[in-house]
Amino acid sequence: MTIHTVEIPENSAVFGQTTSAFARFGHSAAVRAHGHLFIAGQIGRRPDGTAGETVEEQTGIALRRIEEILRLENLDLTALVDVTSYHVDIRHNMPGFLSAKQRLITAPYPAWSIIGVSGLASPEILVEIRATAAYPDRAAR
């Protein structure tokens, strides 16, 4: 079994100084195995490390981070097959989340589980999104 770790370049305009969090928390941004790309949970931190002010902004940032990881692997958001999002104060924050999600995620839609949680790694973080993408059959690795 071949496993490939996706590395985010330190000069990434999307991730900025937040790339250090992968080493600090001891995980990869994404791992390629068996024709799939497993993307670690992404949060709404701007490249300067500050959190988005609203759940809508944080959702947009998290999805753009996923989009950037996919781009590094020559994929795009249409390659997503399974997504799980974790939400603080889910009932209050759902409208903003859905607004950002509907702007960025188009049909055909991936399977998506939405889970309410009491908190995430930092108190200002309102949403975290993890995803799995599939490589096209001809490019399965």
Z-matrix of the N, CA and C atoms (Angstrom, degrees):
N
C 1 1.450
C 2 1.528 1 107.89
N 3 1.321 2 115.93 1 126.82
C 4 1.449 3 121.59 2 177.35
C 5 1.520 4 109.45 3 -98.61
N 6 1.318 5 115.26 4 127.49
C 7 1.459 6 121.60 5 177.67
C 8 1.518 7 107.61 6 -121.00
N 9 1.321 8 116.12 7 133.21
C 10 1.463 9 122.21 8 179.72
C 11 1.520 10 108.64 9 -122.92
N 12 1.309 11 116.39 10 129.79
C 13 1.457 12 122.01 11 176.40
C 14 1.521 13 109.08 12 -91.85
N 15 1.307 14 116.76 13 129.96
C 16 1.459 15 121.78 14 177.32
C 17 1.522 16 107.88 15 -85.12
N 18 1.311 17 116.15 16 125.08
C 19 1.463 18 121.97 17 179.04
C 20 1.526 19 108.96 18 -103.27
N 21 1.312 20 116.33 19 133.38
C 22 1.459 21 121.56 20 175.98
C 23 1.529 22 107.27 21 -87.83
N 24 1.321 23 118.20 22 124.50
C 25 1.470 24 119.60 23 179.02
C 26 1.531 25 110.85 24 -59.83
N 27 1.312 26 116.83 25 141.98
C 28 1.468 27 120.75 26 -179.29
C 29 1.517 28 112.49 27 -62.44
N 30 1.327 29 118.12 28 -24.33
C 31 1.462 30 120.81 29 -179.86
C 32 1.531 31 112.29 30 -94.23
N 33 1.322 32 117.91 31 19.38
C 34 1.460 33 121.76 32 -178.86
C 35 1.527 34 110.94 33 -61.83
N 36 1.327 35 115.60 34 125.14
C 37 1.469 36 120.65 35 177.84
C 38 1.526 37 111.45 36 -67.12
N 39 1.326 38 117.72 37 -27.74
C 40 1.467 39 121.75 38 -178.30
C 41 1.527 40 111.37 39 -80.84
N 42 1.330 41 117.47 40 -42.09
C 43 1.461 42 121.61 41 -175.63
C 44 1.531 43 113.18 42 -92.47
N 45 1.335 44 117.65 43 -31.65
C 46 1.461 45 120.84 44 179.36
C 47 1.515 46 112.22 45 51.99
N 48 1.324 47 116.04 46 -135.65
C 49 1.462 48 120.97 47 -176.74
C 50 1.524 49 113.53 48 -74.04
N 51 1.319 50 118.02 49 -4.92
C 52 1.467 51 119.72 50 -178.20
C 53 1.526 52 112.83 51 -76.46
N 54 1.347 53 118.61 52 -6.59
C 55 1.471 54 119.66 53 179.53
C 56 1.522 55 111.83 54 -62.18
N 57 1.316 56 118.46 55 -24.00
C 58 1.467 57 121.03 56 -179.85
C 59 1.529 58 112.29 57 -64.94
N 60 1.322 59 117.42 58 -20.57
C 61 1.468 60 120.43 59 -179.08
C 62 1.519 61 112.07 60 -64.20
N 63 1.335 62 118.26 61 -30.07
C 64 1.463 63 119.51 62 -179.97
C 65 1.518 64 110.71 63 -62.19
N 66 1.321 65 117.24 64 -46.70
C 67 1.466 66 120.82 65 178.40
C 68 1.526 67 110.73 66 -68.57
N 69 1.340 68 116.80 67 -41.73
C 70 1.470 69 120.57 68 -178.34
C 71 1.523 70 111.17 69 -60.10
N 72 1.330 71 117.08 70 -40.46
C 73 1.462 72 120.07 71 -178.69
C 74 1.531 73 112.56 72 -93.94
N 75 1.342 74 117.23 73 -2.29
C 76 1.460 75 121.20 74 174.67
C 77 1.518 76 114.74 75 69.76
N 78 1.340 77 117.06 76 46.84
C 79 1.466 78 119.47 77 175.67
C 80 1.527 79 110.27 78 -148.78
N 81 1.311 80 115.60 79 164.28
C 82 1.457 81 122.48 80 178.02
C 83 1.519 82 109.80 81 -91.63
N 84 1.322 83 115.59 82 154.31
C 85 1.463 84 119.66 83 175.05
C 86 1.524 85 110.00 84 -64.86
N 87 1.334 86 115.60 85 -38.35
C 88 1.463 87 120.93 86 179.50
C 89 1.518 88 109.09 87 -161.86
N 90 1.323 89 114.71 88 155.92
C 91 1.462 90 121.83 89 178.69
C 92 1.524 91 108.33 90 -133.91
N 93 1.334 92 115.65 91 131.25
C 94 1.461 93 122.13 92 176.40
C 95 1.525 94 108.61 93 -96.63
N 96 1.334 95 116.65 94 128.35
C 97 1.461 96 122.08 95 176.93
C 98 1.519 97 109.11 96 -159.25
N 99 1.318 98 116.89 97 138.98
C 100 1.471 99 123.15 98 174.42
C 101 1.522 100 113.71 99 52.09
N 102 1.325 101 116.75 100 41.02
C 103 1.456 102 120.46 101 176.28
C 104 1.515 103 115.05 102 77.45
N 105 1.321 104 116.45 103 9.85
C 106 1.463 105 120.84 104 179.70
C 107 1.520 106 110.17 105 -126.83
N 108 1.323 107 115.02 106 155.55
C 109 1.453 108 122.16 107 174.89
C 110 1.522 109 107.13 108 -116.48
N 111 1.321 110 115.90 109 117.07
C 112 1.456 111 122.80 110 -178.77
C 113 1.527 112 107.83 111 -98.59
N 114 1.326 113 116.51 112 112.29
C 115 1.461 114 122.42 113 -173.92
C 116 1.526 115 109.11 114 -102.50
N 117 1.329 116 114.88 115 124.10
C 118 1.464 117 120.78 116 178.55
C 119 1.522 118 110.41 117 -62.92
N 120 1.315 119 115.91 118 158.67
C 121 1.455 120 120.92 119 179.05
C 122 1.517 121 112.06 120 -54.46
N 123 1.323 122 115.90 121 129.72
C 124 1.454 123 122.51 122 179.76
C 125 1.525 124 108.76 123 -111.69
N 126 1.319 125 114.78 124 141.67
C 127 1.457 126 120.60 125 -177.23
C 128 1.528 127 110.11 126 -118.82
N 129 1.302 128 115.75 127 174.42
C 130 1.454 129 121.77 128 -175.28
C 131 1.510 130 115.05 129 -91.81
N 132 1.320 131 116.53 130 54.37
C 133 1.468 132 120.93 131 174.26
C 134 1.513 133 109.72 132 -97.37
N 135 1.316 134 115.34 133 131.70
C 136 1.461 135 121.50 134 175.82
C 137 1.534 136 109.21 135 -68.97
N 138 1.330 137 118.27 136 165.52
C 139 1.466 138 120.61 137 179.11
C 140 1.529 139 114.24 138 -56.24
N 141 1.345 140 117.49 139 -25.97
C 142 1.468 141 119.67 140 179.04
C 143 1.524 142 112.20 141 -83.63
N 144 1.329 143 117.25 142 0.56
C 145 1.459 144 121.80 143 177.16
C 146 1.513 145 114.76 144 95.21
N 147 1.328 146 118.54 145 -9.75
C 148 1.456 147 120.28 146 178.90
C 149 1.532 148 109.93 147 -81.42
N 150 1.312 149 115.18 148 150.70
C 151 1.466 150 120.68 149 179.60
C 152 1.521 151 110.38 150 -82.92
N 153 1.334 152 115.47 151 147.57
C 154 1.458 153 120.05 152 172.57
C 155 1.517 154 109.87 153 -57.94
N 156 1.325 155 116.52 154 151.74
C 157 1.464 156 120.26 155 -174.81
C 158 1.516 157 113.91 156 -77.87
N 159 1.333 158 117.44 157 -27.62
C 160 1.462 159 120.79 158 -178.44
C 161 1.523 160 109.53 159 -125.46
N 162 1.308 161 116.08 160 164.55
C 163 1.460 162 119.17 161 176.77
C 164 1.523 163 110.19 162 -64.20
N 165 1.319 164 117.60 163 -33.07
C 166 1.458 165 120.52 164 178.30
C 167 1.535 166 110.47 165 -63.95
N 168 1.332 167 116.54 166 -45.46
C 169 1.464 168 119.51 167 177.83
C 170 1.527 169 110.87 168 -65.17
N 171 1.332 170 117.50 169 -43.99
C 172 1.463 171 120.60 170 179.71
C 173 1.525 172 111.77 171 -61.57
N 174 1.316 173 116.99 172 -40.44
C 175 1.467 174 120.80 173 178.27
C 176 1.521 175 110.20 174 -62.70
N 177 1.321 176 116.66 175 -45.69
C 178 1.463 177 120.80 176 178.08
C 179 1.518 178 111.90 177 -58.99
N 180 1.328 179 116.98 178 -44.10
C 181 1.464 180 120.93 179 179.22
C 182 1.523 181 110.13 180 -63.70
N 183 1.326 182 117.30 181 -47.01
C 184 1.474 183 120.53 182 -178.93
C 185 1.527 184 110.51 183 -60.44
N 186 1.322 185 117.86 184 -42.94
C 187 1.464 186 120.49 185 179.28
C 188 1.529 187 111.47 186 -67.99
N 189 1.323 188 117.78 187 -34.90
C 190 1.477 189 120.14 188 176.60
C 191 1.529 190 110.36 189 -67.06
N 192 1.327 191 117.04 190 -34.76
C 193 1.464 192 120.54 191 176.48
C 194 1.535 193 109.85 192 -65.67
N 195 1.326 194 116.87 193 -42.15
C 196 1.469 195 120.49 194 175.76
C 197 1.520 196 109.61 195 -62.39
N 198 1.316 197 116.16 196 -44.14
C 199 1.462 198 121.10 197 178.98
C 200 1.539 199 110.96 198 -58.99
N 201 1.322 200 117.39 199 -39.31
C 202 1.466 201 121.47 200 179.46
C 203 1.534 202 111.29 201 -67.42
N 204 1.323 203 117.21 202 -41.46
C 205 1.469 204 120.52 203 176.28
C 206 1.521 205 109.54 204 -61.38
N 207 1.307 206 117.02 205 -43.95
C 208 1.466 207 120.90 206 177.24
C 209 1.524 208 110.77 207 -60.78
N 210 1.327 209 117.80 208 -43.23
C 211 1.463 210 121.84 209 179.77
C 212 1.527 211 111.00 210 -59.73
N 213 1.319 212 116.73 211 -39.43
C 214 1.467 213 120.66 212 178.90
C 215 1.531 214 111.51 213 -61.64
N 216 1.315 215 116.73 214 -22.38
C 217 1.463 216 123.06 215 179.22
C 218 1.526 217 111.97 216 -106.11
N 219 1.333 218 116.87 217 16.33
C 220 1.474 219 122.78 218 -179.92
C 221 1.525 220 112.58 219 60.21
N 222 1.327 221 116.11 220 38.13
C 223 1.459 222 122.99 221 176.99
C 224 1.527 223 107.90 222 -124.79
N 225 1.321 224 115.52 223 173.05
C 226 1.459 225 120.01 224 173.22
C 227 1.523 226 108.57 225 -138.50
N 228 1.318 227 116.77 226 -176.72
C 229 1.462 228 120.79 227 -174.94
C 230 1.524 229 113.38 228 -60.08
N 231 1.324 230 118.19 229 -22.41
C 232 1.471 231 119.86 230 178.87
C 233 1.524 232 111.84 231 -70.59
N 234 1.331 233 118.29 232 -12.16
C 235 1.467 234 121.73 233 178.14
C 236 1.525 235 112.14 234 -80.88
N 237 1.331 236 117.70 235 -10.24
C 238 1.466 237 120.26 236 -179.55
C 239 1.523 238 110.30 237 -65.56
N 240 1.329 239 115.79 238 133.41
C 241 1.465 240 120.29 239 177.70
C 242 1.526 241 112.29 240 -118.49
N 243 1.337 242 117.35 241 -23.85
C 244 1.461 243 120.80 242 -178.25
C 245 1.522 244 108.54 243 -149.46
N 246 1.320 245 116.26 244 127.63
C 247 1.463 246 121.43 245 -178.54
C 248 1.522 247 108.30 246 -134.38
N 249 1.324 248 115.86 247 141.50
C 250 1.459 249 121.75 248 172.54
C 251 1.512 250 107.48 249 -128.68
N 252 1.324 251 116.17 250 130.42
C 253 1.460 252 119.53 251 176.77
C 254 1.523 253 108.61 252 -120.67
N 255 1.330 254 114.13 253 144.73
C 256 1.459 255 123.06 254 -177.68
C 257 1.525 256 107.35 255 -116.82
N 258 1.344 257 116.01 256 131.71
C 259 1.461 258 121.42 257 -169.29
C 260 1.516 259 112.50 258 -129.79
N 261 1.330 260 115.52 259 126.38
C 262 1.455 261 121.63 260 171.38
C 263 1.526 262 107.09 261 -82.10
N 264 1.325 263 117.11 262 137.16
C 265 1.471 264 122.72 263 -179.63
C 266 1.533 265 109.86 264 49.27
N 267 1.315 266 114.82 265 58.36
C 268 1.467 267 123.13 266 -169.50
C 269 1.528 268 113.18 267 -55.02
N 270 1.296 269 118.31 268 -43.30
C 271 1.470 270 119.18 269 -176.51
C 272 1.531 271 111.86 270 -66.62
N 273 1.308 272 116.21 271 -38.45
C 274 1.466 273 120.61 272 179.35
C 275 1.529 274 111.43 273 -72.25
N 276 1.328 275 117.37 274 -38.93
C 277 1.464 276 121.97 275 -172.39
C 278 1.530 277 115.10 276 -91.68
N 279 1.322 278 118.01 277 -8.53
C 280 1.465 279 120.07 278 -176.29
C 281 1.531 280 113.84 279 -59.62
N 282 1.320 281 121.12 280 -43.07
C 283 1.468 282 119.07 281 -179.13
C 284 1.537 283 112.90 282 -58.73
N 285 1.314 284 118.78 283 -44.21
C 286 1.465 285 121.28 284 179.07
C 287 1.518 286 111.79 285 -66.10
N 288 1.329 287 116.41 286 -39.99
C 289 1.468 288 120.72 287 176.90
C 290 1.524 289 110.10 288 -60.20
N 291 1.330 290 116.55 289 -49.39
C 292 1.464 291 120.34 290 -177.56
C 293 1.522 292 111.86 291 -63.76
N 294 1.313 293 117.32 292 -35.71
C 295 1.458 294 120.36 293 178.89
C 296 1.530 295 110.97 294 -61.02
N 297 1.330 296 116.71 295 -47.14
C 298 1.471 297 120.28 296 178.87
C 299 1.522 298 111.04 297 -68.49
N 300 1.308 299 117.14 298 -42.45
C 301 1.466 300 121.89 299 -178.76
C 302 1.528 301 110.41 300 -60.56
N 303 1.320 302 117.04 301 -44.75
C 304 1.463 303 120.69 302 -177.40
C 305 1.525 304 112.61 303 -67.27
N 306 1.333 305 117.94 304 -25.77
C 307 1.470 306 120.76 305 176.30
C 308 1.529 307 111.61 306 -74.07
N 309 1.326 308 117.59 307 -30.05
C 310 1.462 309 120.65 308 -170.95
C 311 1.529 310 114.95 309 -107.33
N 312 1.309 311 117.83 310 -28.00
C 313 1.463 312 121.38 311 -176.40
C 314 1.525 313 108.56 312 -106.38
N 315 1.329 314 116.10 313 121.16
C 316 1.464 315 121.07 314 -177.72
C 317 1.525 316 110.16 315 -119.47
N 318 1.318 317 115.79 316 166.01
C 319 1.468 318 121.91 317 179.26
C 320 1.530 319 109.58 318 -65.92
N 321 1.297 320 117.74 319 149.08
C 322 1.463 321 128.27 320 -2.85
C 323 1.528 322 110.37 321 -72.53
N 324 1.322 323 115.63 322 133.81
C 325 1.452 324 121.78 323 -174.15
C 326 1.522 325 111.85 324 -81.39
N 327 1.341 326 116.04 325 146.17
C 328 1.461 327 118.98 326 173.40
C 329 1.533 328 109.69 327 -76.17
N 330 1.318 329 116.41 328 163.91
C 331 1.462 330 119.92 329 168.43
C 332 1.530 331 106.05 330 -64.06
N 333 1.327 332 117.84 331 140.20
C 334 1.472 333 119.39 332 -175.11
C 335 1.521 334 109.46 333 -144.36
N 336 1.316 335 117.16 334 123.74
C 337 1.460 336 122.61 335 174.03
C 338 1.516 337 108.72 336 -105.52
N 339 1.330 338 116.69 337 134.12
C 340 1.462 339 123.05 338 -178.60
C 341 1.523 340 107.16 339 -117.18
N 342 1.345 341 115.58 340 118.82
C 343 1.461 342 120.90 341 -172.27
C 344 1.527 343 110.04 342 -123.99
N 345 1.322 344 116.44 343 130.33
C 346 1.458 345 121.65 344 174.90
C 347 1.518 346 110.38 345 -83.42
N 348 1.325 347 116.71 346 137.94
C 349 1.468 348 122.03 347 179.28
C 350 1.531 349 108.81 348 -132.74
N 351 1.331 350 115.80 349 161.31
C 352 1.468 351 119.20 350 179.70
C 353 1.517 352 112.41 351 -80.80
N 354 1.333 353 117.61 352 -21.19
C 355 1.450 354 120.48 353 178.78
C 356 1.514 355 110.76 354 -175.63
N 357 1.338 356 115.56 355 165.18
C 358 1.468 357 121.96 356 177.55
C 359 1.525 358 107.94 357 -122.57
N 360 1.327 359 118.55 358 -169.85
C 361 1.463 360 122.73 359 -170.66
C 362 1.530 361 113.89 360 -59.29
N 363 1.317 362 118.25 361 -30.98
C 364 1.464 363 122.50 362 177.95
C 365 1.524 364 108.01 363 -129.38
N 366 1.330 365 117.76 364 143.37
C 367 1.471 366 119.33 365 -175.24
C 368 1.521 367 114.78 366 -62.16
N 369 1.336 368 118.62 367 -25.23
C 370 1.470 369 120.13 368 -179.24
C 371 1.527 370 113.02 369 -83.05
N 372 1.333 371 117.65 370 -9.67
C 373 1.466 372 121.40 371 -179.22
C 374 1.525 373 109.08 372 -84.09
N 375 1.338 374 115.84 373 126.62
C 376 1.466 375 122.13 374 -175.59
C 377 1.516 376 113.44 375 -105.90
N 378 1.341 377 117.97 376 -18.37
C 379 1.461 378 121.24 377 -177.11
C 380 1.528 379 109.16 378 -148.62
N 381 1.314 380 115.71 379 144.97
C 382 1.467 381 122.84 380 172.87
C 383 1.524 382 106.74 381 -136.07
N 384 1.342 383 115.35 382 137.08
C 385 1.468 384 120.08 383 -175.71
C 386 1.523 385 109.48 384 -128.59
N 387 1.340 386 115.80 385 123.88
C 388 1.464 387 121.14 386 174.35
C 389 1.515 388 107.51 387 -113.92
N 390 1.330 389 116.53 388 154.16
C 391 1.465 390 118.39 389 -172.77
C 392 1.522 391 111.54 390 -151.35
N 393 1.312 392 114.20 391 158.42
C 394 1.458 393 122.63 392 171.63
C 395 1.518 394 107.38 393 -126.61
N 396 1.330 395 115.07 394 132.86
C 397 1.462 396 121.46 395 177.37
C 398 1.518 397 108.37 396 -117.66
N 399 1.315 398 115.90 397 155.93
C 400 1.463 399 121.54 398 177.14
C 401 1.525 400 108.41 399 -113.50
N 402 1.330 401 115.24 400 135.33
C 403 1.462 402 120.37 401 173.96
C 404 1.523 403 107.72 402 -76.17
N 405 1.327 404 117.90 403 149.80
C 406 1.466 405 119.66 404 175.22
C 407 1.530 406 108.73 405 -56.43
N 408 1.308 407 117.22 406 145.43
C 409 1.466 408 121.49 407 -176.70
C 410 1.510 409 112.51 408 -51.36
N 411 1.314 410 117.42 409 -40.94
C 412 1.462 411 120.28 410 -177.50
C 413 1.525 412 112.17 411 -68.17
N 414 1.341 413 116.94 412 -19.61
C 415 1.450 414 120.45 413 -178.21
C 416 1.517 415 112.40 414 -110.60
N 417 1.328 416 117.21 415 11.27
C 418 1.464 417 120.45 416 -178.02
C 419 1.521 418 108.95 417 -55.85
N 420 1.314 419 113.67 418 136.38
C 421 1.468 420 118.60 419 -174.38
C 422 1.502 421 110.84 420 -113.83
